[in-house]
């Protein structure tokens, strides 16, 4: 921190490293506009705002509105299917300059090696990557994961990175039942990210009382209202699987703005191309009638303060020079981005600068599957997992197995530990033929497959076994769509454009099989997650989330 440089730059006693000239600044303090120069120091901090600043480098921003960079308050970068470096390239184009990322998807596969990788990436990236320490690896004991991160592990990592928060605390029953390991994890941290879908009343009071600061799992308006009244910051999520913005538009008021932030949780390259990022959440909110000041505060200032980042969220002296230059405020059209005072479109990395990806290869060790592995008794009435399009919550149904749109579903233990195969039935995919499989199965990431017949289900799983992960569509024994994800079975080192092309082909293939869901693979990824109501399936069997027990 060069304080002398800041003072002298602010007073025009020396040239700024960079001046953004003639920008129209939208002040999130009072909603006013000011046309002025923005003087930036060599260490990427805004030193002054006004007229007559000169810089070693200057950018004429006439006709553009300057906004503070946007913040994604909660996501899992590995769920973008990209490396952090490729994710940064895509996100910066949408004005996103800060993200809070929980690496628990990768941690469930490889353990604390995931922590080291993300901390190493955070040191290299131009954007701010806040690495959380995953609290629930595995999420429960009712599934087989690749790793187990204990309270001892978290204490050691927190000692090394004391500013790191405890990532989403999914084990609500562990909190309420005063589980010793869970309470030890909580005691080590003064900032805890929440995860409490449909928790209310005294249970919510108890959960928040241990130090939880936010929640991104609200799916109902009154649920979110209660959480705000109890002091939680509600993260409104628009991911590839769960999308809650439309339902929560009534919450987006000036009074509520300090207690709300935007997040994506997960968003793949194709969705980034088609739907944008935080920028398009802002645009959709404004289109729905939310005041500009409210939408933009939530996208930056409110998120910054909620995450205890007091050096960003405003275009003002002393703030980090994370700036999105917009040609249209109402559509949030991003034209150019500065991140830490650097032009985002000028940032590049050499391969040797990036941490090694080798620890994440060759992680799928299940045996080759046979059609007989997926045979089930289809006579009589069975528990059926009911899929809600665009919602992570599933229904607990009881239906004849031969009912319309009831399909076989299986979860295969992928780590070579026990060979478990959990089997049940699911409704809501609309498949008329074929099968689809995924190695992205939150949070333990065992392989999940849904299909109309055992033969195609076996081919789909074996395709992923061979490619060491990804998504597959099989129809009449032929692979008609495939996205390889060879890094921990979760992400790829291919460019975003390549992954998007593969996802486009995959989408077409699954539509040809009759699927009616908008995002079937991401919807399927949450079938094995036994911490979101109501009925789930793990490699150990069918799981009743409400009773928090395996079904017998």
RODO-2510 file (C-alpha; in nm, 4 decimals, decimal comma):
residues 552
     n   res          X          Y          Z
     1     x     0,0000     0,0000     0,0000
     2     x     0,1630     0,3222    -0,1179
     3     x    -0,0139     0,5907     0,0839
     4     x     0,2039     0,8709    -0,0504
     5     x     0,1140     0,7761    -0,4078
     6     x    -0,2555     0,7775    -0,3200
     7     x    -0,2413     1,1186    -0,1561
     8     x    -0,0360     1,2766    -0,4330
     9     x    -0,2504     1,1223    -0,7059
    10     x    -0,5725     1,2369    -0,5350
    11     x    -0,4390     1,5952    -0,5186
    12     x    -0,3068     1,5903    -0,8781
    13     x     0,0475     1,6311    -0,7481
    14     x     0,1496     1,3407    -0,9684
    15     x    -0,0015     1,1671    -1,2670
    16     x    -0,2268     0,8737    -1,1968
    17     x    -0,1275     0,5335    -1,3311
    18     x    -0,4625     0,5317    -1,5114
    19     x    -0,7421     0,7828    -1,5524
    20     x    -1,0884     0,6875    -1,6723
    21     x    -1,1949     1,0173    -1,8280
    22     x    -1,5457     1,1641    -1,8528
    23     x    -1,7236     0,8677    -1,6960
    24     x    -2,0830     0,8987    -1,5816
    25     x    -2,0669     0,7657    -1,2265
    26     x    -2,3779     0,6167    -1,0680
    27     x    -2,3310     0,6702    -0,6955
    28     x    -2,4716     0,3870    -0,4883
    29     x    -2,4675     0,6106    -0,1819
    30     x    -2,7593     0,8293    -0,2916
    31     x    -2,8514     0,7249    -0,6464
    32     x    -2,7127     1,0428    -0,8056
    33     x    -2,5057     1,0753    -1,1216
    34     x    -2,1791     1,2628    -1,1653
    35     x    -1,9681     1,2998    -1,4776
    36     x    -1,6057     1,2976    -1,3708
    37     x    -1,2599     1,1496    -1,4106
    38     x    -1,1565     0,8475    -1,2023
    39     x    -0,7884     0,8525    -1,1041
    40     x    -0,6356     0,5137    -1,0238
    41     x    -0,3013     0,4354    -0,8597
    42     x    -0,0460     0,1777    -0,9649
    43     x    -0,1625    -0,0599    -0,6932
    44     x    -0,5168    -0,0619    -0,8324
    45     x    -0,6956     0,1745    -0,5947
    46     x    -0,9196     0,4704    -0,6770
    47     x    -0,7372     0,7782    -0,5463
    48     x    -0,9616     1,0562    -0,6703
    49     x    -1,2806     1,1515    -0,8502
    50     x    -1,3231     1,4900    -1,0135
    51     x    -1,1990     1,6901    -1,3094
    52     x    -0,8601     1,7622    -1,4562
    53     x    -0,6853     1,4392    -1,3620
    54     x    -0,4014     1,3263    -1,5877
    55     x    -0,2692     0,9740    -1,6194
    56     x     0,0198     0,7767    -1,7568
    57     x    -0,2600     0,5975    -1,9373
    58     x    -0,6054     0,7340    -2,0080
    59     x    -0,9352     0,5876    -2,1231
    60     x    -1,2102     0,8103    -2,2605
    61     x    -1,5332     0,6762    -2,1094
    62     x    -1,7630     0,9362    -2,2634
    63     x    -2,1100     0,7843    -2,2948
    64     x    -2,0374     0,5043    -2,0454
    65     x    -2,1619     0,4691    -1,6880
    66     x    -1,9136     0,3553    -1,4239
    67     x    -2,0365     0,1020    -1,1691
    68     x    -1,8466    -0,0889    -0,9005
    69     x    -1,7607    -0,4429    -1,0069
    70     x    -2,0259    -0,7029    -0,9340
    71     x    -1,9937    -0,9676    -0,6630
    72     x    -2,1073    -1,3298    -0,6770
    73     x    -2,1665    -1,3946    -0,3072
    74     x    -2,1652    -1,7744    -0,3297
    75     x    -2,0612    -2,0242    -0,5945
    76     x    -1,8589    -2,3360    -0,6614
    77     x    -1,6164    -2,2596    -0,9434
    78     x    -1,5671    -2,6272    -1,0249
    79     x    -1,9429    -2,6440    -1,0926
    80     x    -1,8896    -2,3988    -1,3785
    81     x    -1,7136    -2,6967    -1,5457
    82     x    -1,4083    -2,4721    -1,5962
    83     x    -1,0784    -2,4094    -1,4230
    84     x    -1,0661    -2,0926    -1,2088
    85     x    -0,8600    -1,9174    -1,4769
    86     x    -1,1106    -1,9914    -1,7514
    87     x    -1,3963    -1,9003    -1,5194
    88     x    -1,2305    -1,5652    -1,4488
    89     x    -1,2001    -1,4912    -1,8207
    90     x    -1,5726    -1,5507    -1,8676
    91     x    -1,6968    -1,3825    -1,5494
    92     x    -1,4950    -1,0642    -1,5987
    93     x    -1,6692    -1,0088    -1,9311
    94     x    -1,9904    -0,9720    -1,7292
    95     x    -1,8433    -0,7257    -1,4805
    96     x    -1,7994    -0,9812    -1,2005
    97     x    -1,4781    -0,8949    -1,0171
    98     x    -1,5222    -1,0699    -0,6797
    99     x    -1,6480    -1,4190    -0,6002
   100     x    -1,6854    -1,6178    -0,2783
   101     x    -1,6170    -1,9776    -0,3717
   102     x    -1,6593    -2,2939    -0,1679
   103     x    -1,4465    -2,5757    -0,3177
   104     x    -1,6469    -2,8493    -0,1481
   105     x    -1,7366    -3,0210    -0,4759
   106     x    -1,3690    -3,0831    -0,5438
   107     x    -1,2992    -3,1419    -0,1740
   108     x    -1,5516    -3,4257    -0,1654
   109     x    -1,3442    -3,5975    -0,4331
   110     x    -0,9843    -3,5202    -0,3294
   111     x    -1,0035    -3,3755     0,0227
   112     x    -0,7949    -3,0813     0,1399
   113     x    -0,5891    -3,0905    -0,1806
   114     x    -0,8810    -2,8861    -0,3154
   115     x    -0,8146    -2,6151    -0,0557
   116     x    -0,4504    -2,5836    -0,1568
   117     x    -0,5390    -2,5662    -0,5251
   118     x    -0,7916    -2,2863    -0,4782
   119     x    -0,5716    -2,0834    -0,2447
   120     x    -0,2916    -2,1150    -0,5017
   121     x    -0,5289    -1,9977    -0,7754
   122     x    -0,6463    -1,7051    -0,5606
   123     x    -0,2890    -1,5768    -0,5414
   124     x    -0,2611    -1,5728    -0,9220
   125     x    -0,6032    -1,4502    -1,0353
   126     x    -0,6715    -1,0835    -1,1075
   127     x    -1,0253    -1,1058    -0,9695
   128     x    -1,0744    -1,1502    -0,5957
   129     x    -1,1361    -1,5148    -0,5127
   130     x    -1,2507    -1,5615    -0,1535
   131     x    -1,1858    -1,9264    -0,0718
   132     x    -1,4195    -2,0786     0,1861
   133     x    -1,3231    -2,3839     0,3935
   134     x    -1,5707    -2,6620     0,3265
   135     x    -1,7660    -2,7565     0,6364
   136     x    -1,9397    -3,0750     0,5250
   137     x    -1,7163    -3,3274     0,3509
   138     x    -1,9015    -3,5537     0,3188
   139     x    -2,2345    -3,3778     0,3535
   140     x    -2,3705    -3,6701     0,5564
   141     x    -2,2719    -4,0222     0,6603
   142     x    -2,5460    -4,1577     0,4354
   143     x    -2,3305    -4,1564     0,1219
   144     x    -1,9821    -4,2633     0,0149
   145     x    -1,7484    -3,9774    -0,0658
   146     x    -1,3899    -3,9609    -0,1814
   147     x    -1,2703    -3,7795     0,1297
   148     x    -1,3467    -3,6859     0,4886
   149     x    -1,2516    -3,3422     0,6211
   150     x    -1,2545    -3,3333     1,0009
   151     x    -1,2709    -3,0539     1,2565
   152     x    -0,8958    -3,1031     1,3072
   153     x    -0,8379    -3,0473     0,9352
   154     x    -1,0448    -2,7284     0,9356
   155     x    -0,8670    -2,5917     1,2430
   156     x    -0,5296    -2,6443     1,0754
   157     x    -0,6381    -2,4796     0,7502
   158     x    -0,8029    -2,1897     0,9300
   159     x    -0,4806    -2,1288     1,1235
   160     x    -0,3025    -2,0990     0,7887
   161     x    -0,5744    -1,8800     0,6359
   162     x    -0,7411    -1,6965     0,9263
   163     x    -0,9523    -1,4739     0,7008
   164     x    -1,1210    -1,7726     0,5370
   165     x    -1,4831    -1,8287     0,6371
   166     x    -1,6478    -2,1628     0,7094
   167     x    -1,8311    -2,2633     0,3931
   168     x    -2,2011    -2,3408     0,3735
   169     x    -2,3031    -2,5258     0,6871
   170     x    -2,5300    -2,7875     0,5331
   171     x    -2,5480    -3,0132     0,8359
   172     x    -2,8493    -2,8482     0,9998
   173     x    -2,9367    -3,1672     1,1939
   174     x    -2,5796    -3,1719     1,3246
   175     x    -2,6283    -2,8211     1,4610
   176     x    -2,9714    -2,8846     1,6115
   177     x    -2,8637    -3,2159     1,7642
   178     x    -2,5470    -3,0575     1,9044
   179     x    -2,3153    -3,3001     1,7237
   180     x    -1,9693    -3,2627     1,8761
   181     x    -1,7737    -3,2597     1,5477
   182     x    -2,0120    -3,0054     1,3952
   183     x    -1,9875    -2,7751     1,6968
   184     x    -1,6071    -2,8017     1,6917
   185     x    -1,6041    -2,6884     1,3294
   186     x    -1,8291    -2,3938     1,4122
   187     x    -1,6206    -2,2873     1,7132
   188     x    -1,3148    -2,2278     1,4977
   189     x    -1,4764    -1,9558     1,2843
   190     x    -1,6310    -1,6151     1,3375
   191     x    -1,7975    -1,6064     0,9940
   192     x    -2,0092    -1,8959     0,8712
   193     x    -2,1956    -1,9305     0,5431
   194     x    -2,5391    -2,0871     0,5791
   195     x    -2,7401    -2,3553     0,4031
   196     x    -3,0814    -2,4042     0,5635
   197     x    -3,3601    -2,4808     0,3132
   198     x    -3,7122    -2,4617     0,4612
   199     x    -3,5792    -2,4247     0,8184
   200     x    -3,7965    -2,1911     1,0262
   201     x    -3,9158    -2,1040     1,3746
   202     x    -3,7083    -2,2066     1,6733
   203     x    -3,4937    -2,4387     1,4619
   204     x    -3,3958    -2,1384     1,2507
   205     x    -3,3220    -1,9375     1,5660
   206     x    -3,0952    -2,2133     1,6935
   207     x    -2,9164    -2,2503     1,3608
   208     x    -2,8482    -1,8772     1,3261
   209     x    -2,7431    -1,8449     1,6906
   210     x    -2,4181    -2,0363     1,6306
   211     x    -2,2875    -1,7591     1,4033
   212     x    -2,4388    -1,8262     1,0599
   213     x    -2,4454    -1,5024     0,8558
   214     x    -2,6270    -1,5823     0,5300
   215     x    -2,8287    -1,8364     0,3343
   216     x    -2,8625    -1,9105    -0,0376
   217     x    -3,1161    -2,1943    -0,0182
   218     x    -3,4464    -2,0083     0,0214
   219     x    -3,7065    -2,1194    -0,2303
   220     x    -4,0192    -1,9492    -0,0910
   221     x    -4,0889    -1,5799    -0,0413
   222     x    -4,2058    -1,6030     0,3206
   223     x    -3,9106    -1,8287     0,4005
   224     x    -3,6731    -1,5569     0,2813
   225     x    -3,8650    -1,2855     0,4690
   226     x    -3,8326    -1,4771     0,7949
   227     x    -3,4595    -1,5244     0,7439
   228     x    -3,4087    -1,1519     0,6810
   229     x    -3,6060    -1,0682     0,9963
   230     x    -3,3782    -1,3028     1,1884
   231     x    -3,0715    -1,1181     1,0617
   232     x    -2,9503    -1,3442     0,7817
   233     x    -2,8372    -1,1954     0,4549
   234     x    -3,0359    -1,3785     0,1876
   235     x    -2,8411    -1,4635    -0,1254
   236     x    -3,0831    -1,4761    -0,4183
   237     x    -2,9636    -1,7473    -0,6543
   238     x    -2,9812    -1,7746    -1,0305
   239     x    -2,7749    -2,0785    -1,1209
   240     x    -2,7935    -2,3361    -1,3952
   241     x    -3,0108    -2,5623    -1,1792
   242     x    -3,1925    -2,3450    -0,9226
   243     x    -3,3361    -2,0077    -1,0205
   244     x    -3,5115    -1,7997    -0,7567
   245     x    -3,4903    -1,4372    -0,8714
   246     x    -3,8406    -1,4087    -1,0148
   247     x    -4,0029    -1,5400    -0,6970
   248     x    -3,8103    -1,2932    -0,4800
   249     x    -3,8656    -0,9710    -0,6766
   250     x    -4,1026    -0,8397    -0,4014
   251     x    -3,8086    -0,8542    -0,1573
   252     x    -3,5950    -0,6176    -0,3645
   253     x    -3,6644    -0,2908    -0,1871
   254     x    -3,4424    -0,0121    -0,0569
   255     x    -3,5152    -0,1234     0,3006
   256     x    -3,4175    -0,4849     0,2334
   257     x    -3,1202    -0,4154     0,0058
   258     x    -2,8539    -0,4345     0,2831
   259     x    -2,9756    -0,7848     0,3684
   260     x    -2,9711    -0,9268     0,0148
   261     x    -2,7000    -1,0247    -0,2314
   262     x    -2,6953    -1,2048    -0,5657
   263     x    -2,5244    -1,5369    -0,6290
   264     x    -2,5153    -1,8095    -0,8933
   265     x    -2,4031    -2,1174    -0,6934
   266     x    -2,3204    -2,2779    -1,0277
   267     x    -2,3381    -2,1588    -1,3866
   268     x    -2,1909    -2,3425    -1,6849
   269     x    -2,0309    -2,1843    -1,9952
   270     x    -2,3398    -2,2279    -2,2121
   271     x    -2,5565    -2,0492    -1,9563
   272     x    -2,2950    -1,7761    -1,9278
   273     x    -2,3210    -1,7271    -2,3035
   274     x    -2,6996    -1,7306    -2,3113
   275     x    -2,7999    -1,5794    -1,9758
   276     x    -2,4993    -1,3828    -1,8552
   277     x    -2,4045    -1,3647    -1,4900
   278     x    -2,4783    -1,1132    -1,2108
   279     x    -2,5172    -0,8489    -1,4836
   280     x    -2,8288    -1,0140    -1,6208
   281     x    -2,9726    -1,0658    -1,2737
   282     x    -2,9532    -0,6882    -1,2369
   283     x    -3,1145    -0,6348    -1,5767
   284     x    -3,3988    -0,8771    -1,5050
   285     x    -3,4641    -0,7168    -1,1673
   286     x    -3,4852    -0,3695    -1,3240
   287     x    -3,7110    -0,5028    -1,5997
   288     x    -3,9405    -0,6383    -1,3274
   289     x    -3,9715    -0,2931    -1,1730
   290     x    -3,6941    -0,2949    -0,9140
   291     x    -3,5364     0,0543    -0,8778
   292     x    -3,1917     0,0845    -1,0325
   293     x    -3,0346     0,1901    -0,7044
   294     x    -3,1676    -0,1215    -0,5310
   295     x    -3,0591    -0,3636    -0,8035
   296     x    -2,7077    -0,2254    -0,8314
   297     x    -2,6581    -0,1959    -0,4556
   298     x    -2,7478    -0,5620    -0,4138
   299     x    -2,5092    -0,6587    -0,6942
   300     x    -2,2117    -0,4870    -0,5332
   301     x    -2,2294    -0,2746    -0,2171
   302     x    -2,4650    -0,4977    -0,0166
   303     x    -2,2737    -0,8093    -0,1146
   304     x    -1,9417    -0,6442    -0,0252
   305     x    -2,0551    -0,5403     0,3204
   306     x    -2,2187    -0,8769     0,3850
   307     x    -1,8897    -1,0483     0,3024
   308     x    -1,6965    -0,8008     0,5205
   309     x    -1,5243    -0,6428     0,2206
   310     x    -1,5181    -0,2717     0,2943
   311     x    -1,2747    -0,1769     0,0172
   312     x    -1,5226    -0,2214    -0,2706
   313     x    -1,8848    -0,1706    -0,3715
   314     x    -1,8560     0,2012    -0,4494
   315     x    -1,6841     0,4239    -0,7045
   316     x    -1,5079     0,6323    -0,4407
   317     x    -1,1595     0,7230    -0,3136
   318     x    -0,9871     0,4400    -0,1295
   319     x    -1,1933     0,1723    -0,3019
   320     x    -1,0395    -0,1065    -0,5071
   321     x    -1,0532    -0,0122    -0,8770
   322     x    -1,3012    -0,2828    -0,9765
   323     x    -1,5111    -0,0974    -1,2312
   324     x    -1,7688    -0,2072    -1,4869
   325     x    -1,8275     0,0445    -1,7653
   326     x    -2,1830     0,0136    -1,8968
   327     x    -2,3399     0,1468    -2,2151
   328     x    -2,6943     0,0934    -2,0806
   329     x    -2,7934     0,0900    -1,7131
   330     x    -3,1335    -0,0713    -1,7579
   331     x    -2,9997    -0,3689    -1,9557
   332     x    -2,6705    -0,3700    -1,7613
   333     x    -2,4702    -0,3922    -2,0836
   334     x    -2,1021    -0,4248    -1,9934
   335     x    -1,8584    -0,2721    -2,2413
   336     x    -1,5265    -0,2724    -2,0538
   337     x    -1,4088    -0,3920    -1,7145
   338     x    -1,1287    -0,2925    -1,4801
   339     x    -1,0241    -0,5361    -1,2087
   340     x    -0,7771    -0,4058    -0,9539
   341     x    -0,6983    -0,1232    -1,1945
   342     x    -0,6157    -0,3594    -1,4824
   343     x    -0,8145    -0,3937    -1,8035
   344     x    -0,9803    -0,7330    -1,7917
   345     x    -0,9399    -0,7895    -2,1651
   346     x    -0,5614    -0,7494    -2,1329
   347     x    -0,5126    -1,0147    -1,8627
   348     x    -0,3435    -1,3408    -1,9604
   349     x    -0,1536    -1,6200    -1,7892
   350     x     0,1273    -1,8491    -1,8929
   351     x     0,0697    -2,2237    -1,8379
   352     x     0,3556    -2,2424    -1,5906
   353     x     0,1811    -1,9821    -1,3718
   354     x    -0,1189    -2,2075    -1,3145
   355     x    -0,1257    -2,4672    -1,0353
   356     x    -0,1041    -2,8293    -1,1492
   357     x    -0,4239    -3,0150    -1,2352
   358     x    -0,2661    -3,3607    -1,2161
   359     x    -0,4006    -3,4438    -0,8670
   360     x    -0,7521    -3,4338    -1,0119
   361     x    -0,7121    -3,6909    -1,2875
   362     x    -0,8064    -4,0620    -1,2727
   363     x    -1,0551    -4,0358    -0,9856
   364     x    -1,3311    -4,2647    -1,1188
   365     x    -1,2606    -4,6220    -1,0123
   366     x    -1,5935    -4,8040    -1,0291
   367     x    -1,6153    -5,1331    -1,2148
   368     x    -1,7676    -5,1716    -1,5604
   369     x    -2,1465    -5,1836    -1,5363
   370     x    -2,3818    -5,4463    -1,6789
   371     x    -2,7522    -5,4040    -1,7649
   372     x    -2,8350    -5,6438    -1,4814
   373     x    -2,6970    -5,3869    -1,2354
   374     x    -2,9951    -5,1659    -1,3099
   375     x    -3,2795    -5,4169    -1,2996
   376     x    -3,5577    -5,3316    -1,0533
   377     x    -3,8911    -5,4700    -0,9411
   378     x    -4,1482    -5,2588    -1,1251
   379     x    -4,4580    -5,4220    -0,9762
   380     x    -4,6669    -5,2400    -0,7188
   381     x    -4,6317    -4,8976    -0,5564
   382     x    -4,2883    -4,7555    -0,4752
   383     x    -4,1420    -4,4345    -0,3276
   384     x    -4,0696    -4,2039    -0,6223
   385     x    -3,8485    -3,8937    -0,6322
   386     x    -4,0532    -3,6104    -0,7811
   387     x    -3,8484    -3,3542    -0,9765
   388     x    -3,9546    -2,9877    -0,9751
   389     x    -3,8186    -2,8109    -1,2823
   390     x    -3,5798    -2,5345    -1,1745
   391     x    -3,5949    -2,6303    -0,8059
   392     x    -3,3525    -2,8378    -0,5968
   393     x    -3,6312    -2,9503    -0,3642
   394     x    -3,7798    -3,2856    -0,4662
   395     x    -4,1175    -3,4364    -0,3746
   396     x    -4,1661    -3,7618    -0,1858
   397     x    -4,4207    -3,9459    -0,4027
   398     x    -4,5689    -4,2954    -0,3838
   399     x    -4,6660    -4,4260    -0,7267
   400     x    -4,6896    -4,7469    -0,9292
   401     x    -4,3494    -4,8004    -1,0906
   402     x    -4,5175    -4,8389    -1,4315
   403     x    -4,6827    -4,4941    -1,4105
   404     x    -4,6282    -4,2453    -1,6906
   405     x    -4,2932    -4,0651    -1,6710
   406     x    -4,1665    -4,2835    -1,3853
   407     x    -3,8113    -4,3911    -1,4723
   408     x    -3,5349    -4,5912    -1,3109
   409     x    -3,2616    -4,3961    -1,1321
   410     x    -2,9391    -4,5278    -0,9819
   411     x    -2,6404    -4,3839    -0,7952
   412     x    -2,3121    -4,5741    -0,8369
   413     x    -2,0275    -4,5415    -0,5869
   414     x    -1,7386    -4,4202    -0,8008
   415     x    -1,4342    -4,4388    -0,5722
   416     x    -1,3828    -4,8147    -0,5724
   417     x    -1,4468    -4,8366    -0,1996
   418     x    -1,7503    -5,0631    -0,1728
   419     x    -1,9245    -5,0973    -0,5109
   420     x    -2,2579    -4,9688    -0,3796
   421     x    -2,5447    -4,9077    -0,6225
   422     x    -2,8479    -4,7265    -0,4841
   423     x    -3,1609    -4,7770    -0,6972
   424     x    -3,5053    -4,6194    -0,7036
   425     x    -3,7540    -4,4396    -0,9296
   426     x    -3,7906    -4,0784    -1,0404
   427     x    -4,0598    -3,8719    -1,2114
   428     x    -4,0258    -3,5463    -1,4016
   429     x    -3,7565    -3,6025    -1,6650
   430     x    -3,9962    -3,6859    -1,9470
   431     x    -3,7535    -3,9254    -2,1163
   432     x    -3,9259    -4,1450    -2,3748
   433     x    -3,6160    -4,3427    -2,4668
   434     x    -3,2499    -4,3821    -2,3783
   435     x    -3,0591    -4,2853    -2,0637
   436     x    -2,8544    -3,9980    -1,9253
   437     x    -2,5682    -4,0152    -1,6763
   438     x    -2,3539    -3,7672    -1,4829
   439     x    -2,0469    -3,7808    -1,2591
   440     x    -2,1550    -3,4483    -1,1074
   441     x    -2,3702    -3,5656    -0,8167
   442     x    -2,3726    -3,3275    -0,5217
   443     x    -2,1962    -3,3465    -0,2944
   444     x    -2,0083    -3,6765    -0,2954
   445     x    -2,0152    -3,6902    -0,6754
   446     x    -2,0971    -4,0510    -0,7258
   447     x    -2,2328    -4,1311    -1,0717
   448     x    -2,6057    -4,0801    -1,1202
   449     x    -2,7980    -4,2324    -1,4116
   450     x    -3,1631    -4,2011    -1,5170
   451     x    -3,3032    -4,4146    -1,7941
   452     x    -3,5840    -4,5948    -1,9676
   453     x    -3,3957    -4,9262    -1,9920
   454     x    -3,1054    -5,1008    -1,8145
   455     x    -2,8954    -5,1518    -2,1285
   456     x    -2,8696    -4,7820    -2,2128
   457     x    -2,8113    -4,6992    -1,8454
   458     x    -2,5104    -4,9330    -1,8405
   459     x    -2,3650    -4,7827    -2,1602
   460     x    -2,4081    -4,4297    -2,0211
   461     x    -2,2245    -4,5075    -1,6971
   462     x    -1,9459    -4,6946    -1,8781
   463     x    -1,8988    -4,3976    -2,1106
   464     x    -1,8243    -4,1795    -1,8091
   465     x    -1,6017    -4,4467    -1,6597
   466     x    -1,3909    -4,4387    -1,9753
   467     x    -1,3754    -4,0570    -2,0012
   468     x    -1,3136    -4,0218    -1,6264
   469     x    -1,6279    -3,8205    -1,5787
   470     x    -1,8722    -3,5879    -1,7459
   471     x    -2,2221    -3,6052    -1,8902
   472     x    -2,3493    -3,8672    -2,1345
   473     x    -2,6653    -3,9324    -2,3374
   474     x    -2,7239    -4,2817    -2,4787
   475     x    -3,0045    -4,3842    -2,7122
   476     x    -3,0458    -4,7412    -2,8401
   477     x    -2,6943    -4,8273    -2,7312
   478     x    -2,5332    -4,5303    -2,9079
   479     x    -2,3679    -4,2347    -2,7365
   480     x    -2,5453    -3,9328    -2,8859
   481     x    -2,4112    -3,6670    -2,6496
   482     x    -2,1016    -3,6498    -2,4325
   483     x    -1,9193    -3,3792    -2,2344
   484     x    -1,5933    -3,5177    -2,0888
   485     x    -1,5000    -3,3772    -1,7454
   486     x    -1,1718    -3,5535    -1,6713
   487     x    -1,0707    -3,3336    -1,3758
   488     x    -1,2186    -3,5035    -1,0682
   489     x    -1,5170    -3,5904    -1,2861
   490     x    -1,6289    -3,2298    -1,2280
   491     x    -1,4561    -2,9926    -1,4669
   492     x    -1,2475    -2,9610    -1,7799
   493     x    -0,9320    -2,7819    -1,8858
   494     x    -1,0868    -2,7086    -2,2269
   495     x    -1,1758    -2,3505    -2,3270
   496     x    -1,5226    -2,2275    -2,2326
   497     x    -1,6213    -2,2120    -2,5982
   498     x    -1,5425    -2,5822    -2,6476
   499     x    -1,7389    -2,6816    -2,3384
   500     x    -2,0321    -2,4683    -2,4543
   501     x    -2,0327    -2,6418    -2,7937
   502     x    -2,0314    -2,9813    -2,6243
   503     x    -2,3167    -2,8734    -2,3975
   504     x    -2,5173    -2,7580    -2,6989
   505     x    -2,4823    -3,1020    -2,8601
   506     x    -2,5675    -3,2645    -2,5274
   507     x    -2,8806    -3,0524    -2,4952
   508     x    -2,9969    -3,1513    -2,8411
   509     x    -2,9314    -3,5199    -2,7702
   510     x    -3,1301    -3,5201    -2,4476
   511     x    -3,4182    -3,3354    -2,6140
   512     x    -3,4227    -3,6054    -2,8823
   513     x    -3,4839    -3,8556    -2,6022
   514     x    -3,7946    -3,6591    -2,5020
   515     x    -3,6612    -3,4852    -2,1906
   516     x    -3,8733    -3,1859    -2,0881
   517     x    -3,6513    -3,0346    -1,8176
   518     x    -3,4628    -2,7115    -1,8894
   519     x    -3,1404    -2,8364    -1,7288
   520     x    -3,1734    -3,2132    -1,6822
   521     x    -2,8099    -3,2816    -1,5926
   522     x    -2,7928    -3,0150    -1,3275
   523     x    -3,1323    -3,1244    -1,1987
   524     x    -3,0018    -3,4814    -1,1830
   525     x    -2,6900    -3,3649    -0,9990
   526     x    -2,9005    -3,2877    -0,6921
   527     x    -3,0843    -3,6207    -0,6753
   528     x    -2,8030    -3,7634    -0,4551
   529     x    -2,7847    -3,4608    -0,2192
   530     x    -2,9344    -3,5763     0,1127
   531     x    -2,9518    -3,2333     0,2770
   532     x    -3,2204    -3,0729     0,0572
   533     x    -3,5819    -3,1920     0,1068
   534     x    -3,7616    -3,4162     0,0580
   535     x    -3,6622    -3,7496    -0,1021
   536     x    -3,3132    -3,8244    -0,2375
   537     x    -3,1045    -4,1219    -0,3488
   538     x    -2,7433    -4,1933    -0,2530
   539     x    -2,5223    -4,4923    -0,3268
   540     x    -2,6435    -4,6315     0,0082
   541     x    -3,0108    -4,6148    -0,0893
   542     x    -3,3234    -4,4013    -0,0828
   543     x    -3,3040    -4,1202     0,1737
   544     x    -3,5890    -3,9426     0,3545
   545     x    -3,4492    -3,5942     0,4174
   546     x    -3,7377    -3,4871     0,6420
   547     x    -3,6772    -3,7800     0,8789
   548     x    -3,3035    -3,7761     0,7981
   549     x    -3,2878    -4,1533     0,7645
   550     x    -3,2350    -4,4096     0,4914
   551     x    -3,5636    -4,5624     0,3793
   552     x    -3,5950    -4,9284     0,4682
***
